[in-house]
Amino acid sequence: MAVTSADLLECNRFAIAKLASGEPGSLVELAQEWEAMREYERSVSALQEAHADARAGRVKPLDEAFADVRQKLSQPK
């Protein structure tokens, strides 16, 4: 994924907050921690979306979903 100006500003704010809290680290460590935080946030968001789908009834049993995929791919059971 390409880095945007907004990403750089967010990373900068993250790094400044880390340094202000007395958690110094190398630039590589800060970037890795920031990326891990972003991945965590994306995972939480995806889980919240999936939970909302389940609560709204927008789900189906796994065997039914696989059967639909097999049918779309024209593969026998």
N, CA, C, O and CB atoms as a CASP TS submission, in Angstrom:
PFRMAT TS
TARGET T0000
AUTHOR 0000-0000-0000
METHOD Language model
MODEL 1
PARENT N/A
ATOM      1  N   MET     1       0.838  -1.160   0.000  1.00  0.00           N
ATOM      2  CA  MET     1       0.000   0.000   0.000  1.00  0.00           C
ATOM      3  C   MET     1       0.895   1.238   0.000  1.00  0.00           C
ATOM      4  O   MET     1       1.873   1.304   0.744  1.00  0.00           O
ATOM      5  CB  MET     1      -0.960  -0.011   1.209  1.00  0.00           C
ATOM      6  N   ALA     2       0.557   2.207  -0.829  1.00  0.00           N
ATOM      7  CA  ALA     2       1.336   3.432  -0.930  1.00  0.00           C
ATOM      8  C   ALA     2       1.118   4.300   0.306  1.00  0.00           C
ATOM      9  O   ALA     2       0.017   4.358   0.854  1.00  0.00           O
ATOM     10  CB  ALA     2       0.964   4.207  -2.205  1.00  0.00           C
ATOM     11  N   VAL     3       2.163   4.959   0.726  1.00  0.00           N
ATOM     12  CA  VAL     3       2.096   5.854   1.879  1.00  0.00           C
ATOM     13  C   VAL     3       1.578   7.210   1.417  1.00  0.00           C
ATOM     14  O   VAL     3       2.014   7.746   0.398  1.00  0.00           O
ATOM     15  CB  VAL     3       3.489   5.996   2.567  1.00  0.00           C
ATOM     16  N   THR     4       0.641   7.750   2.186  1.00  0.00           N
ATOM     17  CA  THR     4       0.075   9.054   1.860  1.00  0.00           C
ATOM     18  C   THR     4       0.634  10.118   2.805  1.00  0.00           C
ATOM     19  O   THR     4       1.288   9.797   3.797  1.00  0.00           O
ATOM     20  CB  THR     4      -1.469   9.013   1.939  1.00  0.00           C
ATOM     21  N   SER     5       0.374  11.366   2.492  1.00  0.00           N
ATOM     22  CA  SER     5       0.782  12.461   3.374  1.00  0.00           C
ATOM     23  C   SER     5       0.106  12.320   4.731  1.00  0.00           C
ATOM     24  O   SER     5       0.716  12.584   5.767  1.00  0.00           O
ATOM     25  CB  SER     5       0.441  13.830   2.743  1.00  0.00           C
ATOM     26  N   ALA     6      -1.157  11.902   4.718  1.00  0.00           N
ATOM     27  CA  ALA     6      -1.882  11.701   5.978  1.00  0.00           C
ATOM     28  C   ALA     6      -1.220  10.609   6.814  1.00  0.00           C
ATOM     29  O   ALA     6      -1.148  10.723   8.037  1.00  0.00           O
ATOM     30  CB  ALA     6      -3.356  11.339   5.703  1.00  0.00           C
ATOM     31  N   ASP     7      -0.736   9.551   6.162  1.00  0.00           N
ATOM     32  CA  ASP     7      -0.029   8.483   6.876  1.00  0.00           C
ATOM     33  C   ASP     7       1.221   9.033   7.557  1.00  0.00           C
ATOM     34  O   ASP     7       1.491   8.720   8.716  1.00  0.00           O
ATOM     35  CB  ASP     7       0.349   7.340   5.910  1.00  0.00           C
ATOM     36  N   LEU     8       1.970   9.842   6.841  1.00  0.00           N
ATOM     37  CA  LEU     8       3.198  10.402   7.404  1.00  0.00           C
ATOM     38  C   LEU     8       2.900  11.311   8.587  1.00  0.00           C
ATOM     39  O   LEU     8       3.623  11.289   9.583  1.00  0.00           O
ATOM     40  CB  LEU     8       3.969  11.172   6.337  1.00  0.00           C
ATOM     41  N   LEU     9       1.850  12.106   8.488  1.00  0.00           N
ATOM     42  CA  LEU     9       1.472  12.977   9.606  1.00  0.00           C
ATOM     43  C   LEU     9       1.048  12.146  10.810  1.00  0.00           C
ATOM     44  O   LEU     9       1.415  12.461  11.942  1.00  0.00           O
ATOM     45  CB  LEU     9       0.334  13.933   9.191  1.00  0.00           C
ATOM     46  N   GLU    10       0.282  11.092  10.575  1.00  0.00           N
ATOM     47  CA  GLU    10      -0.151  10.205  11.659  1.00  0.00           C
ATOM     48  C   GLU    10       1.056   9.529  12.317  1.00  0.00           C
ATOM     49  O   GLU    10       1.134   9.442  13.543  1.00  0.00           O
ATOM     50  CB  GLU    10      -1.135   9.138  11.124  1.00  0.00           C
ATOM     51  N   CYS    11       1.976   9.062  11.509  1.00  0.00           N
ATOM     52  CA  CYS    11       3.186   8.415  12.021  1.00  0.00           C
ATOM     53  C   CYS    11       4.011   9.408  12.838  1.00  0.00           C
ATOM     54  O   CYS    11       4.551   9.063  13.889  1.00  0.00           O
ATOM     55  CB  CYS    11       4.030   7.841  10.860  1.00  0.00           C
ATOM     56  N   ASN    12       4.101  10.630  12.349  1.00  0.00           N
ATOM     57  CA  ASN    12       4.850  11.668  13.054  1.00  0.00           C
ATOM     58  C   ASN    12       4.231  11.934  14.422  1.00  0.00           C
ATOM     59  O   ASN    12       4.946  12.016  15.421  1.00  0.00           O
ATOM     60  CB  ASN    12       4.892  12.966  12.225  1.00  0.00           C
ATOM     61  N   ARG    13       2.897  12.071  14.474  1.00  0.00           N
ATOM     62  CA  ARG    13       2.208  12.297  15.756  1.00  0.00           C
ATOM     63  C   ARG    13       2.449  11.122  16.709  1.00  0.00           C
ATOM     64  O   ARG    13       2.677  11.316  17.903  1.00  0.00           O
ATOM     65  CB  ARG    13       0.684  12.497  15.529  1.00  0.00           C
ATOM     66  N   PHE    14       2.395   9.924  16.173  1.00  0.00           N
ATOM     67  CA  PHE    14       2.637   8.724  16.976  1.00  0.00           C
ATOM     68  C   PHE    14       4.052   8.751  17.563  1.00  0.00           C
ATOM     69  O   PHE    14       4.240   8.499  18.753  1.00  0.00           O
ATOM     70  CB  PHE    14       2.433   7.448  16.121  1.00  0.00           C
ATOM     71  N   ALA    15       5.035   9.056  16.728  1.00  0.00           N
ATOM     72  CA  ALA    15       6.433   9.078  17.173  1.00  0.00           C
ATOM     73  C   ALA    15       6.661  10.156  18.228  1.00  0.00           C
ATOM     74  O   ALA    15       7.359   9.919  19.214  1.00  0.00           O
ATOM     75  CB  ALA    15       7.370   9.308  15.980  1.00  0.00           C
ATOM     76  N   ILE    16       6.083  11.330  18.031  1.00  0.00           N
ATOM     77  CA  ILE    16       6.238  12.422  18.998  1.00  0.00           C
ATOM     78  C   ILE    16       5.618  12.032  20.336  1.00  0.00           C
ATOM     79  O   ILE    16       6.200  12.295  21.388  1.00  0.00           O
ATOM     80  CB  ILE    16       5.591  13.723  18.465  1.00  0.00           C
ATOM     81  N   ALA    17       4.443  11.408  20.301  1.00  0.00           N
ATOM     82  CA  ALA    17       3.794  10.973  21.540  1.00  0.00           C
ATOM     83  C   ALA    17       4.637   9.922  22.252  1.00  0.00           C
ATOM     84  O   ALA    17       4.763   9.956  23.476  1.00  0.00           O
ATOM     85  CB  ALA    17       2.392  10.416  21.248  1.00  0.00           C
ATOM     86  N   LYS    18       5.207   9.001  21.508  1.00  0.00           N
ATOM     87  CA  LYS    18       6.060   7.966  22.104  1.00  0.00           C
ATOM     88  C   LYS    18       7.286   8.587  22.761  1.00  0.00           C
ATOM     89  O   LYS    18       7.658   8.218  23.875  1.00  0.00           O
ATOM     90  CB  LYS    18       6.495   6.943  21.038  1.00  0.00           C
ATOM     91  N   LEU    19       7.905   9.526  22.069  1.00  0.00           N
ATOM     92  CA  LEU    19       9.097  10.179  22.615  1.00  0.00           C
ATOM     93  C   LEU    19       8.740  11.005  23.846  1.00  0.00           C
ATOM     94  O   LEU    19       9.499  11.027  24.815  1.00  0.00           O
ATOM     95  CB  LEU    19       9.760  11.072  21.550  1.00  0.00           C
ATOM     96  N   ALA    20       7.602  11.681  23.821  1.00  0.00           N
ATOM     97  CA  ALA    20       7.173  12.511  24.952  1.00  0.00           C
ATOM     98  C   ALA    20       6.863  11.664  26.177  1.00  0.00           C
ATOM     99  O   ALA    20       7.005  12.132  27.307  1.00  0.00           O
ATOM    100  CB  ALA    20       5.946  13.337  24.570  1.00  0.00           C
ATOM    101  N   SER    21       6.442  10.423  25.961  1.00  0.00           N
ATOM    102  CA  SER    21       6.114   9.553  27.086  1.00  0.00           C
ATOM    103  C   SER    21       7.344   8.827  27.632  1.00  0.00           C
ATOM    104  O   SER    21       7.239   7.995  28.533  1.00  0.00           O
ATOM    105  CB  SER    21       5.065   8.541  26.667  1.00  0.00           C
ATOM    106  N   GLY    22       8.495   9.152  27.079  1.00  0.00           N
ATOM    107  CA  GLY    22       9.730   8.559  27.577  1.00  0.00           C
ATOM    108  C   GLY    22      10.016   7.185  27.017  1.00  0.00           C
ATOM    109  O   GLY    22      10.752   6.407  27.625  1.00  0.00           O
ATOM    110  N   GLU    23       9.447   6.878  25.869  1.00  0.00           N
ATOM    111  CA  GLU    23       9.689   5.577  25.242  1.00  0.00           C
ATOM    112  C   GLU    23      10.530   5.751  23.983  1.00  0.00           C
ATOM    113  O   GLU    23      10.041   5.545  22.872  1.00  0.00           O
ATOM    114  CB  GLU    23       8.355   4.874  24.906  1.00  0.00           C
ATOM    115  N   PRO    24      11.783   6.127  24.154  1.00  0.00           N
ATOM    116  CA  PRO    24      12.599   6.324  22.958  1.00  0.00           C
ATOM    117  C   PRO    24      12.888   5.002  22.262  1.00  0.00           C
ATOM    118  O   PRO    24      12.898   3.942  22.888  1.00  0.00           O
ATOM    119  CB  PRO    24      13.907   7.021  23.316  1.00  0.00           C
ATOM    120  N   GLY    25      13.114   5.078  21.009  1.00  0.00           N
ATOM    121  CA  GLY    25      13.449   3.901  20.224  1.00  0.00           C
ATOM    122  C   GLY    25      14.047   4.365  18.910  1.00  0.00           C
ATOM    123  O   GLY    25      14.082   5.560  18.617  1.00  0.00           O
ATOM    124  N   SER    26      14.500   3.441  18.148  1.00  0.00           N
ATOM    125  CA  SER    26      15.040   3.804  16.847  1.00  0.00           C
ATOM    126  C   SER    26      13.889   4.150  15.913  1.00  0.00           C
ATOM    127  O   SER    26      12.732   3.844  16.200  1.00  0.00           O
ATOM    128  CB  SER    26      15.904   2.655  16.260  1.00  0.00           C
ATOM    129  N   LEU    27      14.208   4.779  14.814  1.00  0.00           N
ATOM    130  CA  LEU    27      13.185   5.099  13.825  1.00  0.00           C
ATOM    131  C   LEU    27      12.532   3.826  13.299  1.00  0.00           C
ATOM    132  O   LEU    27      11.325   3.789  13.063  1.00  0.00           O
ATOM    133  CB  LEU    27      13.789   5.908  12.667  1.00  0.00           C
ATOM    134  N   VAL    28      13.327   2.799  13.120  1.00  0.00           N
ATOM    135  CA  VAL    28      12.789   1.527  12.627  1.00  0.00           C
ATOM    136  C   VAL    28      11.817   0.940  13.642  1.00  0.00           C
ATOM    137  O   VAL    28      10.745   0.460  13.274  1.00  0.00           O
ATOM    138  CB  VAL    28      13.930   0.525  12.335  1.00  0.00           C
ATOM    139  N   GLU    29      12.191   0.977  14.922  1.00  0.00           N
ATOM    140  CA  GLU    29      11.303   0.448  15.962  1.00  0.00           C
ATOM    141  C   GLU    29      10.000   1.246  16.033  1.00  0.00           C
ATOM    142  O   GLU    29       8.920   0.670  16.162  1.00  0.00           O
ATOM    143  CB  GLU    29      12.007   0.469  17.329  1.00  0.00           C
ATOM    144  N   LEU    30      10.109   2.565  15.948  1.00  0.00           N
ATOM    145  CA  LEU    30       8.907   3.401  15.968  1.00  0.00           C
ATOM    146  C   LEU    30       8.005   3.080  14.780  1.00  0.00           C
ATOM    147  O   LEU    30       6.790   2.960  14.933  1.00  0.00           O
ATOM    148  CB  LEU    30       9.287   4.891  15.958  1.00  0.00           C
ATOM    149  N   ALA    31       8.600   2.944  13.598  1.00  0.00           N
ATOM    150  CA  ALA    31       7.810   2.640  12.397  1.00  0.00           C
ATOM    151  C   ALA    31       7.152   1.265  12.516  1.00  0.00           C
ATOM    152  O   ALA    31       5.996   1.096  12.130  1.00  0.00           O
ATOM    153  CB  ALA    31       8.701   2.696  11.135  1.00  0.00           C
ATOM    154  N   GLN    32       7.876   0.295  13.044  1.00  0.00           N
ATOM    155  CA  GLN    32       7.314  -1.047  13.213  1.00  0.00           C
ATOM    156  C   GLN    32       6.170  -1.041  14.221  1.00  0.00           C
ATOM    157  O   GLN    32       5.146  -1.691  14.008  1.00  0.00           O
ATOM    158  CB  GLN    32       8.401  -2.031  13.661  1.00  0.00           C
ATOM    159  N   GLU    33       6.343  -0.308  15.317  1.00  0.00           N
ATOM    160  CA  GLU    33       5.295  -0.234  16.326  1.00  0.00           C
ATOM    161  C   GLU    33       4.064   0.493  15.784  1.00  0.00           C
ATOM    162  O   GLU    33       2.932   0.090  16.051  1.00  0.00           O
ATOM    163  CB  GLU    33       5.816   0.469  17.584  1.00  0.00           C
ATOM    164  N   TRP    34       4.287   1.556  15.027  1.00  0.00           N
ATOM    165  CA  TRP    34       3.182   2.298  14.428  1.00  0.00           C
ATOM    166  C   TRP    34       2.416   1.406  13.443  1.00  0.00           C
ATOM    167  O   TRP    34       1.185   1.400  13.433  1.00  0.00           O
ATOM    168  CB  TRP    34       3.705   3.570  13.714  1.00  0.00           C
ATOM    169  N   GLU    35       3.143   0.662  12.627  1.00  0.00           N
ATOM    170  CA  GLU    35       2.489  -0.232  11.659  1.00  0.00           C
ATOM    171  C   GLU    35       1.736  -1.339  12.382  1.00  0.00           C
ATOM    172  O   GLU    35       0.646  -1.716  11.953  1.00  0.00           O
ATOM    173  CB  GLU    35       3.526  -0.841  10.690  1.00  0.00           C
ATOM    174  N   ALA    36       2.289  -1.866  13.465  1.00  0.00           N
ATOM    175  CA  ALA    36       1.591  -2.890  14.243  1.00  0.00           C
ATOM    176  C   ALA    36       0.308  -2.315  14.845  1.00  0.00           C
ATOM    177  O   ALA    36      -0.720  -2.991  14.870  1.00  0.00           O
ATOM    178  CB  ALA    36       2.508  -3.445  15.359  1.00  0.00           C
ATOM    179  N   MET    37       0.362  -1.076  15.327  1.00  0.00           N
ATOM    180  CA  MET    37      -0.823  -0.431  15.878  1.00  0.00           C
ATOM    181  C   MET    37      -1.883  -0.259  14.793  1.00  0.00           C
ATOM    182  O   MET    37      -3.066  -0.496  15.036  1.00  0.00           O
ATOM    183  CB  MET    37      -0.460   0.932  16.499  1.00  0.00           C
ATOM    184  N   ARG    38      -1.464   0.151  13.602  1.00  0.00           N
ATOM    185  CA  ARG    38      -2.405   0.319  12.489  1.00  0.00           C
ATOM    186  C   ARG    38      -3.048  -1.007  12.109  1.00  0.00           C
ATOM    187  O   ARG    38      -4.250  -1.054  11.846  1.00  0.00           O
ATOM    188  CB  ARG    38      -1.695   0.924  11.273  1.00  0.00           C
ATOM    189  N   GLU    39      -2.272  -2.078  12.075  1.00  0.00           N
ATOM    190  CA  GLU    39      -2.799  -3.398  11.742  1.00  0.00           C
ATOM    191  C   GLU    39      -3.797  -3.851  12.808  1.00  0.00           C
ATOM    192  O   GLU    39      -4.838  -4.426  12.490  1.00  0.00           O
ATOM    193  CB  GLU    39      -1.651  -4.424  11.604  1.00  0.00           C
ATOM    194  N   TYR    40      -3.469  -3.586  14.077  1.00  0.00           N
ATOM    195  CA  TYR    40      -4.387  -3.910  15.168  1.00  0.00           C
ATOM    196  C   TYR    40      -5.709  -3.155  14.987  1.00  0.00           C
ATOM    197  O   TYR    40      -6.784  -3.738  15.125  1.00  0.00           O
ATOM    198  CB  TYR    40      -3.748  -3.565  16.538  1.00  0.00           C
ATOM    199  N   GLU    41      -5.623  -1.868  14.680  1.00  0.00           N
ATOM    200  CA  GLU    41      -6.834  -1.056  14.487  1.00  0.00           C
ATOM    201  C   GLU    41      -7.659  -1.570  13.306  1.00  0.00           C
ATOM    202  O   GLU    41      -8.888  -1.598  13.380  1.00  0.00           O
ATOM    203  CB  GLU    41      -6.460   0.423  14.262  1.00  0.00           C
ATOM    204  N   ARG    42      -7.000  -1.977  12.221  1.00  0.00           N
ATOM    205  CA  ARG    42      -7.720  -2.537  11.076  1.00  0.00           C
ATOM    206  C   ARG    42      -8.410  -3.845  11.453  1.00  0.00           C
ATOM    207  O   ARG    42      -9.534  -4.103  11.023  1.00  0.00           O
ATOM    208  CB  ARG    42      -6.761  -2.766   9.897  1.00  0.00           C
ATOM    209  N   SER    43      -7.738  -4.668  12.255  1.00  0.00           N
ATOM    210  CA  SER    43      -8.322  -5.945  12.688  1.00  0.00           C
ATOM    211  C   SER    43      -9.537  -5.715  13.574  1.00  0.00           C
ATOM    212  O   SER    43     -10.562  -6.376  13.410  1.00  0.00           O
ATOM    213  CB  SER    43      -7.280  -6.789  13.437  1.00  0.00           C
ATOM    214  N   VAL    44      -9.428  -4.786  14.505  1.00  0.00           N
ATOM    215  CA  VAL    44     -10.555  -4.482  15.391  1.00  0.00           C
ATOM    216  C   VAL    44     -11.725  -3.967  14.569  1.00  0.00           C
ATOM    217  O   VAL    44     -12.869  -4.351  14.811  1.00  0.00           O
ATOM    218  CB  VAL    44     -10.152  -3.442  16.471  1.00  0.00           C
ATOM    219  N   SER    45     -11.455  -3.112  13.609  1.00  0.00           N
ATOM    220  CA  SER    45     -12.512  -2.563  12.758  1.00  0.00           C
ATOM    221  C   SER    45     -13.193  -3.676  11.963  1.00  0.00           C
ATOM    222  O   SER    45     -14.419  -3.692  11.849  1.00  0.00           O
ATOM    223  CB  SER    45     -11.939  -1.497  11.801  1.00  0.00           C
ATOM    224  N   ALA    46     -12.414  -4.600  11.415  1.00  0.00           N
ATOM    225  CA  ALA    46     -12.982  -5.715  10.647  1.00  0.00           C
ATOM    226  C   ALA    46     -13.840  -6.612  11.534  1.00  0.00           C
ATOM    227  O   ALA    46     -14.897  -7.080  11.111  1.00  0.00           O
ATOM    228  CB  ALA    46     -11.864  -6.541   9.992  1.00  0.00           C
ATOM    229  N   LEU    47     -13.387  -6.851  12.764  1.00  0.00           N
ATOM    230  CA  LEU    47     -14.168  -7.670  13.693  1.00  0.00           C
ATOM    231  C   LEU    47     -15.471  -6.968  14.080  1.00  0.00           C
ATOM    232  O   LEU    47     -16.513  -7.613  14.192  1.00  0.00           O
ATOM    233  CB  LEU    47     -13.343  -7.985  14.953  1.00  0.00           C
ATOM    234  N   GLN    48     -15.415  -5.665  14.280  1.00  0.00           N
ATOM    235  CA  GLN    48     -16.629  -4.919  14.610  1.00  0.00           C
ATOM    236  C   GLN    48     -17.618  -4.968  13.448  1.00  0.00           C
ATOM    237  O   GLN    48     -18.824  -5.104  13.655  1.00  0.00           O
ATOM    238  CB  GLN    48     -16.289  -3.458  14.961  1.00  0.00           C
ATOM    239  N   GLU    49     -17.104  -4.856  12.238  1.00  0.00           N
ATOM    240  CA  GLU    49     -17.960  -4.932  11.050  1.00  0.00           C
ATOM    241  C   GLU    49     -18.587  -6.325  10.927  1.00  0.00           C
ATOM    242  O   GLU    49     -19.774  -6.452  10.627  1.00  0.00           O
ATOM    243  CB  GLU    49     -17.148  -4.595   9.775  1.00  0.00           C
ATOM    244  N   ALA    50     -17.792  -7.355  11.158  1.00  0.00           N
ATOM    245  CA  ALA    50     -18.309  -8.728  11.084  1.00  0.00           C
ATOM    246  C   ALA    50     -19.361  -8.959  12.161  1.00  0.00           C
ATOM    247  O   ALA    50     -20.379  -9.604  11.910  1.00  0.00           O
ATOM    248  CB  ALA    50     -17.161  -9.752  11.231  1.00  0.00           C
ATOM    249  N   HIS    51     -19.122  -8.442  13.342  1.00  0.00           N
ATOM    250  CA  HIS    51     -20.089  -8.587  14.430  1.00  0.00           C
ATOM    251  C   HIS    51     -21.403  -7.888  14.071  1.00  0.00           C
ATOM    252  O   HIS    51     -22.484  -8.423  14.316  1.00  0.00           O
ATOM    253  CB  HIS    51     -19.514  -8.012  15.746  1.00  0.00           C
ATOM    254  N   ALA    52     -21.303  -6.702  13.494  1.00  0.00           N
ATOM    255  CA  ALA    52     -22.503  -5.967  13.070  1.00  0.00           C
ATOM    256  C   ALA    52     -23.255  -6.750  11.996  1.00  0.00           C
ATOM    257  O   ALA    52     -24.485  -6.802  12.011  1.00  0.00           O
ATOM    258  CB  ALA    52     -22.125  -4.560  12.538  1.00  0.00           C
ATOM    259  N   ASP    53     -22.520  -7.360  11.066  1.00  0.00           N
ATOM    260  CA  ASP    53     -23.154  -8.183  10.030  1.00  0.00           C
ATOM    261  C   ASP    53     -23.896  -9.361  10.662  1.00  0.00           C
ATOM    262  O   ASP    53     -25.026  -9.663  10.279  1.00  0.00           O
ATOM    263  CB  ASP    53     -22.098  -8.696   9.020  1.00  0.00           C
ATOM    264  N   ALA    54     -23.266 -10.018  11.620  1.00  0.00           N
ATOM    265  CA  ALA    54     -23.890 -11.170  12.274  1.00  0.00           C
ATOM    266  C   ALA    54     -25.144 -10.736  13.030  1.00  0.00           C
ATOM    267  O   ALA    54     -26.176 -11.401  12.955  1.00  0.00           O
ATOM    268  CB  ALA    54     -22.894 -11.857  13.237  1.00  0.00           C
ATOM    269  N   ARG    55     -25.059  -9.637  13.747  1.00  0.00           N
ATOM    270  CA  ARG    55     -26.226  -9.140  14.495  1.00  0.00           C
ATOM    271  C   ARG    55     -27.371  -8.751  13.566  1.00  0.00           C
ATOM    272  O   ARG    55     -28.540  -8.866  13.932  1.00  0.00           O
ATOM    273  CB  ARG    55     -25.832  -7.938  15.355  1.00  0.00           C
ATOM    274  N   ALA    56     -27.028  -8.288  12.354  1.00  0.00           N
ATOM    275  CA  ALA    56     -28.054  -7.866  11.400  1.00  0.00           C
ATOM    276  C   ALA    56     -28.551  -9.029  10.538  1.00  0.00           C
ATOM    277  O   ALA    56     -29.423  -8.844   9.689  1.00  0.00           O
ATOM    278  CB  ALA    56     -27.510  -6.759  10.507  1.00  0.00           C
ATOM    279  N   GLY    57     -27.997 -10.227  10.756  1.00  0.00           N
ATOM    280  CA  GLY    57     -28.443 -11.397  10.006  1.00  0.00           C
ATOM    281  C   GLY    57     -27.842 -11.502   8.614  1.00  0.00           C
ATOM    282  O   GLY    57     -28.379 -12.214   7.766  1.00  0.00           O
ATOM    283  N   ARG    58     -26.747 -10.812   8.364  1.00  0.00           N
ATOM    284  CA  ARG    58     -26.104 -10.856   7.041  1.00  0.00           C
ATOM    285  C   ARG    58     -25.000 -11.913   7.009  1.00  0.00           C
ATOM    286  O   ARG    58     -23.891 -11.659   6.540  1.00  0.00           O
ATOM    287  CB  ARG    58     -25.523  -9.471   6.674  1.00  0.00           C
ATOM    288  N   VAL    59     -25.325 -13.090   7.512  1.00  0.00           N
ATOM    289  CA  VAL    59     -24.366 -14.201   7.533  1.00  0.00           C
ATOM    290  C   VAL    59     -25.082 -15.470   7.079  1.00  0.00           C
ATOM    291  O   VAL    59     -26.311 -15.513   7.024  1.00  0.00           O
ATOM    292  CB  VAL    59     -23.745 -14.392   8.964  1.00  0.00           C
ATOM    293  N   LYS    60     -24.313 -16.489   6.757  1.00  0.00           N
ATOM    294  CA  LYS    60     -24.890 -17.787   6.411  1.00  0.00           C
ATOM    295  C   LYS    60     -23.951 -18.862   6.938  1.00  0.00           C
ATOM    296  O   LYS    60     -22.772 -18.597   7.173  1.00  0.00           O
ATOM    297  CB  LYS    60     -25.109 -17.931   4.858  1.00  0.00           C
ATOM    298  N   PRO    61     -24.467 -20.072   7.125  1.00  0.00           N
ATOM    299  CA  PRO    61     -23.620 -21.168   7.609  1.00  0.00           C
ATOM    300  C   PRO    61     -22.433 -21.406   6.658  1.00  0.00           C
ATOM    301  O   PRO    61     -22.540 -21.215   5.447  1.00  0.00           O
ATOM    302  CB  PRO    61     -24.455 -22.466   7.757  1.00  0.00           C
ATOM    303  N   LEU    62     -21.315 -21.823   7.235  1.00  0.00           N
ATOM    304  CA  LEU    62     -20.093 -22.021   6.464  1.00  0.00           C
ATOM    305  C   LEU    62     -20.269 -23.026   5.337  1.00  0.00           C
ATOM    306  O   LEU    62     -19.784 -22.792   4.230  1.00  0.00           O
ATOM    307  CB  LEU    62     -18.982 -22.471   7.372  1.00  0.00           C
ATOM    308  N   ASP    63     -20.952 -24.141   5.591  1.00  0.00           N
ATOM    309  CA  ASP    63     -21.129 -25.146   4.536  1.00  0.00           C
ATOM    310  C   ASP    63     -21.939 -24.564   3.373  1.00  0.00           C
ATOM    311  O   ASP    63     -21.685 -24.898   2.216  1.00  0.00           O
ATOM    312  CB  ASP    63     -21.830 -26.409   5.099  1.00  0.00           C
ATOM    313  N   GLU    64     -22.896 -23.711   3.670  1.00  0.00           N
ATOM    314  CA  GLU    64     -23.683 -23.062   2.621  1.00  0.00           C
ATOM    315  C   GLU    64     -22.822 -22.069   1.829  1.00  0.00           C
ATOM    316  O   GLU    64     -22.924 -21.974   0.606  1.00  0.00           O
ATOM    317  CB  GLU    64     -24.904 -22.340   3.235  1.00  0.00           C
ATOM    318  N   ALA    65     -21.986 -21.343   2.547  1.00  0.00           N
ATOM    319  CA  ALA    65     -21.100 -20.380   1.875  1.00  0.00           C
ATOM    320  C   ALA    65     -20.124 -21.116   0.950  1.00  0.00           C
ATOM    321  O   ALA    65     -19.888 -20.680  -0.177  1.00  0.00           O
ATOM    322  CB  ALA    65     -20.317 -19.531   2.920  1.00  0.00           C
ATOM    323  N   PHE    66     -19.554 -22.239   1.428  1.00  0.00           N
ATOM    324  CA  PHE    66     -18.636 -23.011   0.592  1.00  0.00           C
ATOM    325  C   PHE    66     -19.359 -23.594  -0.619  1.00  0.00           C
ATOM    326  O   PHE    66     -18.804 -23.619  -1.718  1.00  0.00           O
ATOM    327  CB  PHE    66     -17.985 -24.136   1.410  1.00  0.00           C
ATOM    328  N   ALA    67     -20.581 -24.056  -0.429  1.00  0.00           N
ATOM    329  CA  ALA    67     -21.356 -24.592  -1.551  1.00  0.00           C
ATOM    330  C   ALA    67     -21.580 -23.511  -2.603  1.00  0.00           C
ATOM    331  O   ALA    67     -21.502 -23.776  -3.802  1.00  0.00           O
ATOM    332  CB  ALA    67     -22.710 -25.153  -1.062  1.00  0.00           C
ATOM    333  N   ASP    68     -21.859 -22.291  -2.148  1.00  0.00           N
ATOM    334  CA  ASP    68     -22.029 -21.179  -3.089  1.00  0.00           C
ATOM    335  C   ASP    68     -20.751 -20.907  -3.871  1.00  0.00           C
ATOM    336  O   ASP    68     -20.792 -20.667  -5.077  1.00  0.00           O
ATOM    337  CB  ASP    68     -22.460 -19.915  -2.346  1.00  0.00           C
ATOM    338  N   VAL    69     -19.628 -20.946  -3.184  1.00  0.00           N
ATOM    339  CA  VAL    69     -18.344 -20.700  -3.846  1.00  0.00           C
ATOM    340  C   VAL    69     -18.049 -21.807  -4.855  1.00  0.00           C
ATOM    341  O   VAL    69     -17.627 -21.531  -5.978  1.00  0.00           O
ATOM    342  CB  VAL    69     -17.202 -20.602  -2.807  1.00  0.00           C
ATOM    343  N   ARG    70     -18.273 -23.074  -4.450  1.00  0.00           N
ATOM    344  CA  ARG    70     -18.039 -24.191  -5.377  1.00  0.00           C
ATOM    345  C   ARG    70     -18.911 -24.048  -6.617  1.00  0.00           C
ATOM    346  O   ARG    70     -18.452 -24.286  -7.735  1.00  0.00           O
ATOM    347  CB  ARG    70     -18.319 -25.543  -4.685  1.00  0.00           C
ATOM    348  N   GLN    71     -20.163 -23.661  -6.422  1.00  0.00           N
ATOM    349  CA  GLN    71     -21.072 -23.492  -7.550  1.00  0.00           C
ATOM    350  C   GLN    71     -20.576 -22.378  -8.470  1.00  0.00           C
ATOM    351  O   GLN    71     -20.615 -22.522  -9.692  1.00  0.00           O
ATOM    352  CB  GLN    71     -22.499 -23.185  -7.055  1.00  0.00           C
ATOM    353  N   LYS    72     -20.110 -21.268  -7.893  1.00  0.00           N
ATOM    354  CA  LYS    72     -19.600 -20.163  -8.691  1.00  0.00           C
ATOM    355  C   LYS    72     -18.357 -20.562  -9.472  1.00  0.00           C
ATOM    356  O   LYS    72     -18.125 -20.085 -10.583  1.00  0.00           O
ATOM    357  CB  LYS    72     -19.295 -18.973  -7.803  1.00  0.00           C
ATOM    358  N   LEU    73     -17.568 -21.436  -8.879  1.00  0.00           N
ATOM    359  CA  LEU    73     -16.346 -21.897  -9.541  1.00  0.00           C
ATOM    360  C   LEU    73     -16.602 -23.121 -10.419  1.00  0.00           C
ATOM    361  O   LEU    73     -15.694 -23.623 -11.082  1.00  0.00           O
ATOM    362  CB  LEU    73     -15.277 -22.222  -8.503  1.00  0.00           C
ATOM    363  N   SER    74     -17.824 -23.583 -10.413  1.00  0.00           N
ATOM    364  CA  SER    74     -18.235 -24.758 -11.196  1.00  0.00           C
ATOM    365  C   SER    74     -17.422 -25.984 -10.837  1.00  0.00           C
ATOM    366  O   SER    74     -17.019 -26.744 -11.717  1.00  0.00           O
ATOM    367  CB  SER    74     -18.104 -24.477 -12.686  1.00  0.00           C
ATOM    368  N   GLN    75     -17.179 -26.182  -9.565  1.00  0.00           N
ATOM    369  CA  GLN    75     -16.449 -27.351  -9.112  1.00  0.00           C
ATOM    370  C   GLN    75     -17.426 -28.298  -8.426  1.00  0.00           C
ATOM    371  O   GLN    75     -18.317 -27.854  -7.702  1.00  0.00           O
ATOM    372  CB  GLN    75     -15.289 -26.953  -8.157  1.00  0.00           C
ATOM    373  N   PRO    76     -17.264 -29.591  -8.649  1.00  0.00           N
ATOM    374  CA  PRO    76     -18.124 -30.572  -7.988  1.00  0.00           C
ATOM    375  C   PRO    76     -17.866 -30.603  -6.489  1.00  0.00           C
ATOM    376  O   PRO    76     -16.812 -30.170  -6.023  1.00  0.00           O
ATOM    377  CB  PRO    76     -17.908 -31.963  -8.586  1.00  0.00           C
ATOM    378  N   LYS    77     -18.834 -31.118  -5.737  1.00  0.00           N
ATOM    379  CA  LYS    77     -18.696 -31.211  -4.273  1.00  0.00           C
ATOM    380  C   LYS    77     -17.687 -32.224  -3.864  1.00  0.00           C
ATOM    381  O   LYS    77     -17.457 -32.420  -2.671  1.00  0.00           O
ATOM    382  CB  LYS    77     -20.005 -31.544  -3.636  1.00  0.00           C
TER
END
